[in-house]
Amino acid sequence: MEKCVTKKRHGQWTLTLVILMVLTKVMVWLDSHTFIIACFLSSFQKLLIG
């Protein structure tokens, strides 16, 4: 019984770490693509406003 609880807690911890890693990767990717995203957003706004 105790083993099961420990395993579950470990799984949640692993999941948290994975999410943090993914978030960091996304942040780094966004940081290096900010210019492209900004251009895309401004052109998108121009399309919406017309």
Contacts in CASP RR format, 6 or more apart in sequence:
PFRMAT RR
TARGET T0000
AUTHOR 0000-0000-0000
METHOD contacts of the structure
MODEL  1
MEKCVTKKRHGQWTLTLVILMVLTKVMVWLDSHTFIIACFLSSFQKLLIG
30 37 0 8 1.000
END
